[in-house]
Each structure stands twice: as structure tokens, then as C-alpha cells.
Amino acid sequence: MGESGTLWAAIGALLAGASLIYVGGAIVALRAWARREAPEARESPPVTILKPLCGPEPELYENLRSFCDQDYPQFQVIFGARDPDDPALAVARRLAREFPERDLRVVADGRLIGSNRKVSNLANMMPVACHDLLVIADSDIRVGPDYLRRVLAPLLDPGVGLVTCLYRARADRSLWSRIGAMAINEGFLPSVLVARALGSNAFGFGSTLAVRREHLAQIGGFDSLAEHLADDYRLGELTRRRGLRTVLSPYLVETLVHEPDAAALLHHELRWARTIRAVRPWGHLFSVVTYALPMSLFAVALADGAPWALALPFLALGGRVMLHYAAGASLRLGEPRSPWLVPFRDLLSFAVWAASFLGRRVRWRRGDFSVASDGRMRANKESVP
């Protein structure tokens, strides 16, 4: 092996070594996170929950009901959609009948303030929002009855601008859903915990965004988010620019992964990857080290099959299987583990990461968009209104 070959072998070994260190750090971070508990708020100020809706979803009734059944003295839930005939609003109206003692509102308004239709939906709900504390949560999220008491605790600190939550994924019976859930439980979630352990607080997830009305107004309201695909990340970014802290709550919410086929899974994951690339390009580039098995195979290829390199894929696979089980235990997934899917999941994640650099086009709900380098989105001509 010549000097250039030695250099490439060293690069491969470095990447593989970094990926193994990452896997170890992810396991430690998961176990540490599992021991944390979100404290309850000392006070219980009234709060408005904003639930943007768009079309039918699996278990939508159960998800929305969990936000209506809160152990909290005074809260309002606003369900909003652009189309008054949206099937999701029928679920919201059913809940309003089931909880007559609660302040549940239904808003149907097609007004657009930008290319991000979800943000337009949120803006259209604000005229009926009664309280100064706001909680925004996507429609596919499910929570426990102690959710508000625990998530709002950090927001009582005037120096906190945003509280957000991680989410664990529960798969339906589809194989592709199980593979998609693995990406969240063993990829996304541990990577956030590792970033947090390294000092980052650049978070904001649609699973939960708790913010004060005054802070939202200070950043320009929902208008400041209306052109951005990653509106959740943008909200955190803008509040941090005003010197306010972002808090990642230890409270873990849940989402159901429903991927009927490989195409649906790939569209979703490519959208996520291209969104991350747009808002955190360097972080996305260096996230390649989170794919342990592909990095180890890369090292073997660069080392021209050297004996020392042949051990790396086995170490990587062993580490990833350990991470697979650590995620199941730490997140209390309660589902049978599927270690045989780990190699495919790792290779697929790497393929999606690579494909994210090949374009800026994404599909979201019924729309087709292009994402600019600053995270702004533009509807393509064939996008469904």
C-alpha cells in the first residue's frame, strides 16, 4: 500500500473509530436519559394547546383525546384545519361533544400567510386563543395526563423561551413502519441526546413547542415562521437570538409510525434529511459518523481489505445491536426487538443521508416543495393546494 493508500486507510479508520465512539456515547446518553424525570410545575397558569390538523391519520382520535384528558386545572384546546370538510375536524367535534366541561374550539380557515400551510393553520387559530402560555403539538403525538404539569414547569422561568420534547416511536404492524420507528428510536433520538451532552441546545421539535405569547410576538409571531419548512427549529432559533433559553424537557411523548410501503418511508425520511441539511448543513454533513456499519465497510474498502480493518464491521454491528436493545429498554418501547433489521436500517439511513445532498425537493402532506439553503420553502407548480 502506497502513501496515498495509507492516507485513505487512515481516513477510513478515523471515520469508523468515530462512529464506534458515537455508538458508545449514544448508549450512555440513552441510559442516563432514562433515569431523568420531568419535574412538575409549582404553579398551574392557564394554557392554550394548538393542534394543527390535516386529513385523517391512524389513531387520530386517541392522539387528540390525550390532550383533552389532562390533569390540569385550566386549559384550552384549539383544533384547526384549512378545509371545513377536513375529516380530522369531525374527530375534533366528537371530542368537543365528549368533553363539554372543557374549553375545546374548532377552527376552519383556509387563509395562507406563507408557503408553510401548518404555520398558516396555527396563525388562523390564534384569534380564539385565550391564554398567555401556548403549547403547539403535532396531530400524531400522544401524551399522558401529567403532560401539561411537567412540560410547562421550565416555562415558568422568565429566561426560558421555548420548551420542547423528544418523542419515541411506536410502529404499526407494517414492516416498513418498524424500520421507520427504528430510525427515530435508534437514530434521531440518541443523536439529540449526544448533541445535548456535548453542550448543544439548538432544538425545537414539532412534538411539543411550549412558548409564551409575548415571546412569540417578540419574534414576529407566526409570520416569522411562515416560509420555513423547519418551523419548529426556526421558532427555537429566533427565541434564542433574543437571549432566551431552549429547554429539552425530560418528558417523552409518543408518535405512531405508519408507513404502508417503502416509497412512503423514503419520502418521509428524505424530507427529514433535507430539512436538517437546510437548517444545520455542517451538522448534517458530519452526522455521517452516526452510521456505524456503513463507516466500517467504508474503512474496509479504503484499507484494501487489510486484516485489522476486517474486524471493524463486526465491532460496528455489535455496537449497533447493543444500541438497538438499549433504546428498547431506555424508551420502554414494550415491543419485541428486531436485531436482524439493524444492518438494513443502518445502510438505509446512510443511503438517505447521501441522497439528501442530491436535491432540495421534498414532499409534505399533499404538497411538493423545494427547500432553499436558508430553509425557506417554495411550492412547486404541481403542488396540490
VOZANU-40059 format. One record per residue (C-alpha): residue number from 0; residue in three letters; x, y, z. Coordinates in Angstrom, 3 decimals, always signed. Last residue first. Layout:
<pts>
> pos, code, east, north, up
> NUM, Ala, X, Y, Z;
...
</pts>
This chain:
<pts>
> pos, code, east, north, up
> 384, Pro, -53.270, +23.489, -2.899;
> 383, Val, -51.685, +20.408, -4.536;
> 382, Ser, -48.118, +21.088, -5.605;
> 381, Glu, -47.612, +20.645, -9.347;
> 380, Lys, -46.205, +24.136, -9.722;
> 379, Asn, -43.667, +23.704, -6.930;
> 378, Ala, -44.319, +25.306, -3.558;
> 377, Arg, -41.350, +27.210, -2.178;
> 376, Met, -39.749, +26.518, +1.178;
> 375, Arg, -37.313, +28.620, +3.164;
> 374, Gly, -34.616, +26.667, +4.998;
> 373, Asp, -31.768, +29.094, +4.276;
> 372, Ser, -30.330, +26.842, +1.546;
> 371, Ala, -33.670, +26.830, -0.242;
> 370, Val, -36.192, +23.996, +0.048;
> 369, Ser, -38.299, +22.985, -2.952;
> 368, Phe, -41.852, +21.849, -2.363;
> 367, Asp, -44.472, +19.295, -3.387;
> 366, Gly, -47.658, +19.311, -1.350;
> 365, Arg, -50.232, +16.720, -0.310;
> 364, Arg, -48.621, +16.077, +3.098;
> 363, Trp, -45.018, +17.093, +2.589;
> 362, Arg, -42.981, +16.041, -0.430;
> 361, Val, -39.444, +17.338, -0.714;
> 360, Arg, -37.176, +18.805, -3.420;
> 359, Arg, -33.759, +20.105, -2.487;
> 358, Gly, -31.559, +17.746, -4.467;
> 357, Leu, -28.724, +15.232, -4.442;
> 356, Phe, -27.353, +16.042, -0.981;
> 355, Ser, -30.249, +14.310, +0.813;
> 354, Ala, -29.494, +11.176, -1.209;
> 353, Ala, -26.335, +10.573, +0.843;
> 352, Trp, -28.229, +10.788, +4.150;
> 351, Val, -30.981, +8.549, +2.757;
> 350, Ala, -28.372, +5.959, +1.730;
> 349, Phe, -26.718, +6.150, +5.167;
> 348, Ser, -30.045, +5.559, +6.867;
> 347, Leu, -30.722, +2.614, +4.548;
> 346, Leu, -27.386, +1.020, +5.460;
> 345, Asp, -28.081, +1.390, +9.177;
> 344, Arg, -31.642, +0.065, +8.880;
> 343, Phe, -30.547, -2.911, +6.773;
> 342, Pro, -27.871, -3.865, +9.297;
> 341, Val, -30.268, -3.402, +12.272;
> 340, Leu, -33.191, -5.406, +10.866;
> 339, Trp, -31.884, -8.707, +12.253;
> 338, Pro, -31.851, -7.122, +15.724;
> 337, Ser, -35.664, -6.960, +15.803;
> 336, Arg, -36.704, -6.322, +19.415;
> 335, Pro, -40.176, -7.290, +20.577;
> 334, Glu, -42.222, -4.245, +21.638;
> 333, Gly, -42.540, -2.695, +25.088;
> 332, Leu, -40.881, +0.517, +23.978;
> 331, Arg, -39.712, +1.451, +27.436;
> 330, Leu, -37.505, +4.217, +25.994;
> 329, Ser, -34.444, +3.066, +27.939;
> 328, Ala, -35.071, -0.646, +27.377;
> 327, Gly, -35.835, -0.551, +23.655;
> 326, Ala, -33.162, +2.062, +23.006;
> 325, Ala, -30.556, -0.026, +24.831;
> 324, Tyr, -31.560, -3.068, +22.769;
> 323, His, -30.942, -1.329, +19.448;
> 322, Leu, -27.831, +0.380, +20.814;
> 321, Met, -26.402, -3.043, +21.678;
> 320, Val, -27.259, -4.204, +18.157;
> 319, Arg, -25.470, -1.146, +16.803;
> 318, Gly, -22.374, -1.872, +18.859;
> 317, Gly, -22.205, -5.477, +17.699;
> 316, Leu, -22.658, -4.399, +14.099;
> 315, Ala, -19.882, -1.847, +14.415;
> 314, Leu, -17.496, -4.291, +16.073;
> 313, Phe, -18.224, -6.899, +13.391;
> 312, Pro, -17.805, -4.311, +10.642;
> 311, Leu, -14.466, -3.189, +12.167;
> 310, Ala, -12.797, -6.592, +12.421;
> 309, Leu, -11.942, -6.681, +8.727;
> 308, Ala, -9.957, -3.460, +9.087;
> 307, Trp, -7.090, -5.071, +11.003;
> 306, Pro, -6.762, -7.773, +8.333;
> 305, Ala, -6.331, -5.236, +5.490;
> 304, Gly, -9.161, -5.490, +2.958;
> 303, Asp, -7.947, -2.655, +0.746;
> 302, Ala, -7.839, -0.261, +3.691;
> 301, Leu, -10.223, +2.067, +1.872;
> 300, Ala, -12.739, -0.740, +1.312;
> 299, Val, -12.531, -1.950, +4.911;
> 298, Ala, -12.945, +1.625, +6.173;
> 297, Phe, -16.069, +2.130, +4.055;
> 296, Leu, -17.465, -1.082, +5.489;
> 295, Ser, -16.867, +0.332, +8.979;
> 294, Met, -18.484, +3.630, +8.033;
> 293, Pro, -21.531, +1.834, +6.607;
> 292, Leu, -21.909, -0.137, +9.874;
> 291, Ala, -21.503, +2.812, +12.227;
> 290, Tyr, -23.856, +5.338, +10.677;
> 289, Thr, -23.597, +8.118, +13.281;
> 288, Val, -20.300, +9.237, +11.739;
> 287, Val, -22.218, +10.599, +8.728;
> 286, Ser, -23.659, +13.183, +11.104;
> 285, Phe, -20.736, +15.338, +9.987;
> 284, Leu, -22.608, +16.600, +6.933;
> 283, His, -25.852, +17.160, +8.839;
> 282, Gly, -24.081, +19.194, +11.493;
> 281, Trp, -22.438, +21.230, +8.777;
> 280, Pro, -25.704, +21.917, +6.953;
> 279, Arg, -27.854, +22.686, +10.011;
> 278, Val, -31.087, +24.303, +8.769;
> 277, Ala, -31.113, +23.088, +5.162;
> 276, Arg, -29.462, +19.712, +5.792;
> 275, Ile, -31.925, +19.051, +8.593;
> 274, Thr, -34.827, +19.682, +6.207;
> 273, Arg, -33.193, +17.553, +3.534;
> 272, Ala, -32.899, +14.652, +5.975;
> 271, Trp, -36.470, +14.984, +7.243;
> 270, Arg, -37.861, +15.153, +3.713;
> 269, Leu, -35.745, +12.158, +2.694;
> 268, Glu, -37.079, +10.223, +5.660;
> 267, His, -40.694, +10.914, +4.804;
> 266, His, -40.375, +10.181, +1.080;
> 265, Leu, -38.345, +7.035, +1.812;
> 264, Leu, -40.932, +5.662, +4.220;
> 263, Ala, -43.812, +6.302, +1.834;
> 262, Ala, -41.932, +4.614, -1.010;
> 261, Ala, -41.075, +1.570, +1.121;
> 260, Asp, -44.711, +0.817, +1.891;
> 259, Pro, -47.585, +1.444, +4.300;
> 258, Glu, -45.513, +3.627, +6.658;
> 257, His, -47.465, +4.399, +9.825;
> 256, Val, -45.248, +5.414, +12.732;
> 255, Leu, -47.259, +6.230, +15.848;
> 254, Thr, -45.864, +9.031, +17.982;
> 253, Glu, -45.118, +9.207, +21.685;
> 252, Val, -44.146, +11.884, +24.196;
> 251, Leu, -41.122, +11.817, +26.494;
> 250, Tyr, -40.866, +14.326, +29.325;
> 249, Pro, -37.192, +15.029, +30.073;
> 248, Ser, -37.811, +18.540, +28.717;
> 247, Leu, -35.289, +19.991, +26.285;
> 246, Val, -35.102, +23.616, +27.385;
> 245, Thr, -34.362, +26.462, +24.957;
> 244, Arg, -33.014, +29.591, +26.595;
> 243, Leu, -33.891, +33.191, +25.786;
> 242, Gly, -31.288, +35.720, +24.662;
> 241, Arg, -33.373, +37.176, +21.840;
> 240, Arg, -31.491, +35.083, +19.297;
> 239, Arg, -32.543, +32.039, +21.325;
> 238, Thr, -36.193, +32.864, +20.625;
> 237, Leu, -35.489, +33.024, +16.893;
> 236, Glu, -33.633, +29.701, +16.793;
> 235, Gly, -36.272, +27.878, +18.814;
> 234, Leu, -39.045, +29.029, +16.497;
> 233, Arg, -36.909, +28.191, +13.463;
> 232, Tyr, -36.443, +24.602, +14.646;
> 231, Asp, -40.210, +24.153, +14.864;
> 230, Asp, -40.840, +25.921, +11.549;
> 229, Ala, -38.492, +23.538, +9.752;
> 228, Leu, -40.066, +24.128, +6.322;
> 227, His, -39.758, +27.895, +6.623;
> 226, Glu, -41.911, +30.469, +4.809;
> 225, Ala, -44.465, +31.022, +7.593;
> 224, Leu, -42.068, +31.087, +10.529;
> 223, Ser, -41.716, +34.858, +11.009;
> 222, Asp, -45.425, +35.304, +10.220;
> 221, Phe, -46.189, +33.032, +13.179;
> 220, Gly, -45.430, +35.879, +15.530;
> 219, Gly, -42.734, +38.445, +14.803;
> 218, Ile, -40.022, +37.303, +17.210;
> 217, Gln, -41.382, +39.482, +20.020;
> 216, Ala, -44.937, +38.218, +19.452;
> 215, Leu, -43.895, +34.624, +20.116;
> 214, His, -42.117, +35.798, +23.256;
> 213, Glu, -45.254, +37.592, +24.448;
> 212, Arg, -47.438, +34.526, +23.776;
> 211, Arg, -45.163, +32.393, +25.926;
> 210, Val, -43.807, +29.224, +24.348;
> 209, Ala, -44.228, +25.461, +24.588;
> 208, Leu, -43.290, +23.586, +21.424;
> 207, Thr, -44.036, +19.868, +21.634;
> 206, Ser, -43.866, +17.043, +19.080;
> 205, Gly, -42.996, +19.659, +16.468;
> 204, Phe, -39.412, +19.642, +17.704;
> 203, Gly, -37.163, +22.587, +18.531;
> 202, Phe, -33.525, +22.143, +19.429;
> 201, Ala, -30.306, +24.118, +19.246;
> 200, Asn, -29.403, +23.380, +22.879;
> 199, Ser, -25.958, +21.957, +22.203;
> 198, Gly, -23.498, +21.265, +25.020;
> 197, Leu, -21.875, +17.961, +24.095;
> 196, Ala, -24.410, +16.074, +26.221;
> 195, Arg, -27.171, +17.797, +24.232;
> 194, Ala, -25.636, +16.638, +20.957;
> 193, Val, -25.445, +13.083, +22.334;
> 192, Leu, -29.088, +13.268, +23.415;
> 191, Val, -30.143, +14.595, +20.008;
> 190, Ser, -28.266, +11.779, +18.259;
> 189, Pro, -29.933, +9.239, +20.561;
> 188, Leu, -33.407, +10.443, +19.464;
> 187, Phe, -32.768, +10.631, +15.726;
> 186, Gly, -31.100, +7.286, +15.157;
> 185, Glu, -32.131, +4.450, +17.455;
> 184, Asn, -35.675, +5.460, +18.410;
> 183, Ile, -36.428, +7.592, +15.366;
> 182, Ala, -34.792, +5.499, +12.644;
> 181, Met, -36.030, +2.339, +14.366;
> 180, Ala, -39.594, +3.601, +14.057;
> 179, Gly, -39.167, +3.801, +10.287;
> 178, Ile, -37.985, +0.197, +10.091;
> 177, Arg, -40.962, -0.895, +12.167;
> 176, Ser, -43.257, +1.128, +9.923;
> 175, Trp, -41.731, -0.524, +6.874;
> 174, Leu, -42.533, -3.935, +8.329;
> 173, Ser, -46.153, -2.873, +8.783;
> 172, Arg, -47.893, -3.813, +12.025;
> 171, Asp, -47.986, -0.291, +13.468;
> 170, Ala, -44.817, +1.169, +14.883;
> 169, Arg, -44.357, +3.069, +18.142;
> 168, Ala, -41.877, +5.909, +18.027;
> 167, Arg, -40.425, +7.782, +20.972;
> 166, Tyr, -40.611, +11.538, +21.115;
> 165, Leu, -38.305, +14.260, +22.345;
> 164, Cys, -39.821, +17.323, +23.905;
> 163, Thr, -39.580, +21.107, +23.565;
> 162, Val, -39.658, +24.070, +25.917;
> 161, Leu, -39.040, +27.514, +24.439;
> 160, Gly, -38.105, +30.999, +25.603;
> 159, Val, -36.793, +30.296, +29.079;
> 158, Gly, -35.403, +33.296, +30.974;
> 157, Pro, -38.782, +34.045, +32.576;
> 156, Asp, -38.706, +30.651, +34.364;
> 155, Leu, -42.322, +29.434, +34.374;
> 154, Leu, -41.524, +27.780, +31.025;
> 153, Pro, -39.433, +25.128, +32.807;
> 152, Ala, -42.523, +23.658, +34.564;
> 151, Leu, -44.787, +23.713, +31.496;
> 150, Val, -43.802, +20.246, +30.287;
> 149, Arg, -44.483, +18.566, +33.628;
> 148, Arg, -47.956, +19.781, +34.576;
> 147, Leu, -49.010, +19.860, +30.916;
> 146, Tyr, -48.105, +16.222, +30.273;
> 145, Asp, -49.435, +14.677, +33.500;
> 144, Pro, -52.434, +13.095, +31.710;
> 143, Gly, -50.104, +11.205, +29.346;
> 142, Val, -49.254, +12.206, +25.785;
> 141, Arg, -49.882, +11.179, +22.190;
> 140, Ile, -48.458, +12.945, +19.129;
> 139, Asp, -49.690, +12.439, +15.549;
> 138, Ser, -51.511, +15.787, +15.413;
> 137, Asp, -48.397, +17.866, +16.010;
> 136, Ala, -48.083, +19.821, +19.249;
> 135, Ile, -48.091, +23.548, +19.983;
> 134, Val, -48.333, +24.648, +23.618;
> 133, Leu, -49.093, +28.299, +24.338;
> 132, Leu, -48.943, +30.196, +27.630;
> 131, Asp, -50.662, +33.590, +27.522;
> 130, His, -54.210, +32.262, +27.367;
> 129, Cys, -57.373, +32.799, +25.342;
> 128, Ala, -56.545, +31.541, +21.853;
> 127, Val, -59.529, +32.386, +19.615;
> 126, Pro, -57.645, +34.821, +17.343;
> 125, Met, -54.605, +32.470, +17.362;
> 124, Met, -56.148, +29.615, +15.400;
> 123, Asn, -55.553, +31.183, +11.967;
> 122, Ala, -51.876, +31.640, +12.793;
> 121, Leu, -51.582, +27.933, +13.578;
> 120, Asn, -53.129, +26.965, +10.236;
> 119, Ser, -50.821, +29.346, +8.421;
> 118, Val, -47.928, +27.638, +10.217;
> 117, Lys, -49.190, +24.260, +9.018;
> 116, Arg, -49.518, +25.611, +5.492;
> 115, Asn, -45.863, +26.562, +5.203;
> 114, Ser, -45.802, +28.577, +1.955;
> 113, Gly, -46.865, +31.782, +3.653;
> 112, Ile, -49.732, +33.655, +5.330;
> 111, Leu, -52.472, +31.434, +3.907;
> 110, Arg, -56.158, +31.778, +4.819;
> 109, Gly, -58.072, +28.491, +4.538;
> 108, Asp, -59.834, +28.763, +7.892;
> 107, Ala, -61.604, +26.047, +9.856;
> 106, Val, -61.333, +26.486, +13.638;
> 105, Val, -62.662, +24.085, +16.282;
> 104, Arg, -62.596, +25.056, +19.960;
> 103, Leu, -62.379, +22.955, +23.129;
> 102, Asp, -62.797, +24.642, +26.517;
> 101, Arg, -63.518, +21.557, +28.597;
> 100, Glu, -66.714, +20.762, +30.502;
> 99, Pro, -68.416, +19.545, +27.318;
> 98, Phe, -65.718, +16.863, +26.897;
> 97, Glu, -67.372, +14.166, +24.764;
> 96, Arg, -69.102, +16.673, +22.495;
> 95, Ala, -65.874, +18.614, +21.906;
> 94, Leu, -64.143, +15.283, +21.288;
> 93, Arg, -66.595, +14.463, +18.504;
> 92, Arg, -66.009, +17.919, +17.035;
> 91, Ala, -62.264, +17.232, +16.904;
> 90, Val, -62.805, +13.875, +15.205;
> 89, Ala, -65.028, +15.539, +12.607;
> 88, Leu, -62.288, +18.150, +12.204;
> 87, Ala, -59.887, +15.416, +11.113;
> 86, Pro, -62.174, +14.561, +8.201;
> 85, Asp, -61.451, +18.010, +6.646;
> 84, Asp, -64.774, +19.437, +5.461;
> 83, Pro, -64.055, +22.915, +6.873;
> 82, Asp, -60.738, +22.862, +4.954;
> 81, Arg, -57.755, +24.739, +6.398;
> 80, Ala, -57.667, +22.860, +9.690;
> 79, Gly, -57.583, +23.871, +13.350;
> 78, Phe, -58.169, +22.242, +16.711;
> 77, Ile, -57.917, +24.584, +19.685;
> 76, Val, -57.524, +23.115, +23.170;
> 75, Gln, -57.962, +25.326, +26.230;
> 74, Phe, -56.556, +24.727, +29.681;
> 73, Gln, -57.464, +25.304, +33.289;
> 72, Pro, -56.913, +22.957, +36.246;
> 71, Tyr, -54.547, +20.332, +34.822;
> 70, Asp, -54.793, +16.547, +34.866;
> 69, Gln, -55.163, +16.434, +31.091;
> 68, Asp, -57.781, +14.461, +29.162;
> 67, Cys, -58.156, +16.790, +26.180;
> 66, Phe, -54.561, +16.304, +25.039;
> 65, Ser, -54.886, +12.505, +25.191;
> 64, Arg, -58.083, +12.765, +23.161;
> 63, Leu, -56.164, +14.142, +20.197;
> 62, Asn, -53.922, +11.082, +19.989;
> 61, Glu, -56.700, +8.571, +20.622;
> 60, Tyr, -58.912, +10.146, +17.942;
> 59, Leu, -56.057, +10.332, +15.438;
> 58, Glu, -55.310, +6.624, +15.820;
> 57, Pro, -54.211, +6.355, +12.177;
> 56, Glu, -54.472, +9.722, +10.413;
> 55, Pro, -57.241, +11.521, +8.535;
> 54, Gly, -56.612, +14.912, +6.953;
> 53, Cys, -54.688, +17.967, +8.055;
> 52, Leu, -54.820, +19.132, +11.662;
> 51, Pro, -52.970, +21.804, +13.636;
> 50, Lys, -53.428, +21.320, +17.407;
> 49, Leu, -52.831, +24.465, +19.472;
> 48, Ile, -52.947, +23.991, +23.249;
> 47, Thr, -53.831, +27.090, +25.287;
> 46, Val, -52.596, +27.390, +28.869;
> 45, Pro, -53.863, +28.624, +32.218;
> 44, Pro, -51.235, +29.044, +34.949;
> 43, Ser, -50.591, +25.970, +37.111;
> 42, Glu, -47.851, +26.754, +39.616;
> 41, Arg, -45.116, +24.585, +41.114;
> 40, Ala, -44.743, +22.809, +37.763;
> 39, Glu, -43.991, +19.107, +37.989;
> 38, Pro, -40.460, +17.854, +37.478;
> 37, Ala, -39.553, +15.817, +34.366;
> 36, Glu, -37.851, +12.607, +35.388;
> 35, Arg, -34.350, +11.525, +34.443;
> 34, Arg, -33.107, +7.933, +34.765;
> 33, Ala, -33.973, +7.055, +31.159;
> 32, Trp, -31.861, +9.979, +29.965;
> 31, Ala, -28.735, +8.478, +31.535;
> 30, Arg, -29.369, +5.158, +29.794;
> 29, Leu, -29.895, +6.862, +26.452;
> 28, Ala, -26.785, +9.025, +26.825;
> 27, Val, -24.602, +6.005, +27.651;
> 26, Ile, -25.899, +4.091, +24.622;
> 25, Ala, -25.421, +7.131, +22.370;
> 24, Gly, -21.870, +7.642, +23.629;
> 23, Gly, -20.960, +4.061, +22.749;
> 22, Val, -22.487, +4.445, +19.307;
> 21, Tyr, -20.617, +7.728, +18.808;
> 20, Ile, -17.295, +6.158, +19.783;
> 19, Leu, -17.904, +3.418, +17.223;
> 18, Ser, -18.725, +6.031, +14.570;
> 17, Ala, -15.575, +7.984, +15.368;
> 16, Gly, -13.483, +4.829, +15.018;
> 15, Ala, -15.041, +4.029, +11.651;
> 14, Leu, -14.410, +7.559, +10.418;
> 13, Leu, -10.817, +7.543, +11.652;
> 12, Ala, -10.139, +4.072, +10.238;
> 11, Gly, -11.425, +5.174, +6.844;
> 10, Ile, -9.271, +8.289, +6.920;
> 9, Ala, -6.245, +6.212, +7.933;
> 8, Ala, -6.886, +3.783, +5.078;
> 7, Trp, -7.104, +6.722, +2.702;
> 6, Leu, -3.762, +8.024, +3.918;
> 5, Thr, -2.147, +4.596, +3.692;
> 4, Gly, -3.375, +4.227, +0.130;
> 3, Ser, -1.944, +7.633, -0.754;
> 2, Glu, +1.405, +6.646, +0.763;
> 1, Gly, +1.499, +3.345, -1.074;
> 0, Met, +0.000, +0.000, +0.000;
</pts>
